[in-house]
Amino acid sequence: MITRLIHVLGPGHGPMVHRFLAAVLTSAILQGITFALLVPTLRAVVEHRIADAIGWCLALAGIALLAGIAYYVQALAGFSTATTSTGALYRRIGDQLAALGVGWFTAARLGRLTQLTTAGVGQITVAFAHLLDPLVTGIVTPLTVTVAMLFFDWRFALALAVTIPILALVYRASTRAIAVADATVDEAIGAANDAIVEFARCQAVLRPFYVCQVGVVVGVVELRVR
């Protein structure tokens, strides 16, 4: 997925995407460590080990602060990457269209082109602003918690590890379902755009026809009134 996004954006945008992914990974790992530190902190509190509880609370607060800062940094990086990607995609599309002949712009292609330059570009840029963060965090954070649990209680780690294959199967099934739905939606949007373009191109014929229909209706009403 990342390789495809970089390829679509064009050369020179790889470092930007990699920096954003590094920020997302750092945020996800720190979130996982924060969740894992809840276990020794709560254990020390329940067992009335005040000194240990204070130490774990301070560690938890420090990691939580770092996780918040990392999340803020990756959120800014995500929106910055999305904005830059939007400009890069429109420039690439514009350069490609400028190189095409006038004969390429047929009525059947204009609808697809409209869908590409609106929803298509939006879907790619939204991936940086809103999609990659929860996707990476949803995978990396549980893995971080599972690994961290090995240092505190292997039974917790084992219980978490058992759920990983189940989550992986659910994720694959949902991804396939979303892909099928997206393909259906794209096809429907393209067909709707084609119909709108065809309707606009046929106005020279449709308008006189509508005028004639209105005239006929008015004439019939006048005859009945008389």
ZILINWO-V264152 format. One record per pair of residues at least 24 apart in sequence whose C-alpha atoms are under 7 Angstrom apart, sorted by the first residue. I is the first residue (numbers start at 1). J is the second residue. Records with the same first field share a line. If there is no record, write none. Layout:
BEGIN
I=J  J
END
This chain:
BEGIN
9=85  88  89
16=81
20=74  77  78
23=70  74
24=74  133
26=70
27=67  70  71
28=137  140  141
29=140  141  144
30=63  67
31=67  141
32=141  142  144  145
33=144  145  148
34=60  63  64
35=145
36=145  148  149
40=152
78=128  129
79=128  129
81=128
82=125  126  128  129
85=125
86=121  125
89=121
107=194  197  198
108=194
110=194
111=190  193  194  197
112=190
115=189  190
END
